[in-house]
Amino acid sequence: MTETWDPSATGVLRLPSGRLVRGRGLRHPLPSGPQPAFALYLLGKEPPGVGWEHRWVRWPDFWLPSDRPAAAEALREAWSRAATERVEVACGGGKGRTGTALACLAVLDGVPGDRAVAYVREHYDRHAVETPWQRRFVTRFDASPVTP
């Protein structure tokens, strides 16, 4: 059974494939409605516990992931699960790290790396992806599948 987001819900980004992913800032209250089935939290320190499956990527505010291969793996998991599950991507404010991650999901979904930031700014938040190095990270993000 497919349980994805309502496309009109706050913070929901529709990727070109139709996958829906919710971005949000953890400093804001949890939106009303259904909870995520899976969340990817992008924070400098471990997030508090939640009642759904989640994964933490160590990612300091305004910077890049501390472990880039692990972040890429987590982003691929989030993208894959978004086909049939409610996936949430979140950081403190919901703009920089979240926007960067959403842009990487757009790359995985087929948006060229040099257009992914603009895509997320148009369809999620005009302030998404806050620093030049976050924009560069998206441009260079490798969308090819990981081979064992």
N, C-alpha and C positions, 0 to 999 in steps of 0.2 A: 504494500500500500504506500503510495506516495504522499508524503506530508511535508509540503514546502510552505513558504511564506505567502501571505496575501501580498500581491505585487504593489498594492497601494499603501501598505503599512509603512510607518515611519522608519527611515533608514534602509529600506530594502532596495538593493541594486539588482536590476535585471541585466544579466550578461547576454551577449548576442545569441548564445545557444538557447536562451530561455531559462537557464538556471537562475535561481533567486538566492541572494546572500544578504543577510542583514549586517550592516555596520553600525557600531554604536560606541559611545563613550561610557566607560564604567563609572565615571564621576556623576553621571546622570541616572535618574531612577530607571529601573527596568520597565520597558514599555509594556502597556497592557496587551493582553492577547496571549497566544500560545508561546511557550518557552522553546528555546532551541533544543534540538536533539543532540547537536554537537557544536562546540564553540572553540575558537582559536583565540587565545588571549596573548596579546603582544605587550609585555610589560617588563620593566627592569627588575622586578621582584615577583616571586610566586604569588598568583592571585588567591583571594579567599575561596573557600570551597563553594561549589554550586551544586544544584540538584540534577545536573545533566552531564553527559560525557564532555570532557574538554581536554584541551592540550595547551600547554604554556610554551611560548617561545620567548626566551630572554631577549628583550629588545628595548634598550634605554630610550627614554623620551628624546625626540628630535634626532635620533641616530639611526643605525641600521642593526639588524639582528646580530647578536654576538656569535652565533654559529650559523653561518649562511647555508650550508648544506642541510642542516636540520630544519631551518626555516623553509627552504624549498620543498623538503619532504612534507612538512606540515601543510604548506599551501596546496600541494598536489592532493593531499588527503581531503582538505576542505573543499577543493574544487570538485573532486570526484563525488564526495558525499552530498554536495549541493544538488546533484541530479535528482535525488529522491528524499532528502532530509532537510529540515530547517537548520541551516548552518549560520552561525553568527561569528563575525570577526570584530574584535574590540580591543581598544587600548584605553588610556585614561580619558582623553578628550574626544576620540572618535574621528580625528581628522588626519594627522600626520602618519602615524604607523598604520592605522586602520586603512586610510586612503592608499598608502603604499601597498599594503597587502591586497586590497581590492583591485588595484591596478595590475598587480602580478596575477591575480585570478583572471582578469580580463585578458592578459597575455596568454595564459593557459587556454582560454576560451577562443583564441584566434585573433584577438586585437593585436596589431603590430605594436611592439614595445615603444616605438616613438610616438604612438597615438594613445596609448593606454591611460596616461595621466589625464589627458584631455577628456577621454571617455568617462572616467570616474568623476572628474570635476563637473561634467555636464549632467550625468545621471545619478550622482550620489550627493556630492557637496562641492561647491565651487572653491572651497579652501582646502580640499583634500591634497595630500602630499605636500608637506611644508618646506622641505629643504632641498637644495640642489643635489645633495648626495642621495636623497630618497628618489628624486626624479631619475638620476643616473642609474640607481639600483634597478628601477623598473625597466629602463631602456635596455639594460644588459641582462635582464632576467632570462634564464634559459627555459624555454617552454618544452624542450624535448623531454620525453619520458625517461625516468631513471631505469637503468638496466642493472640487474643483480650481478 
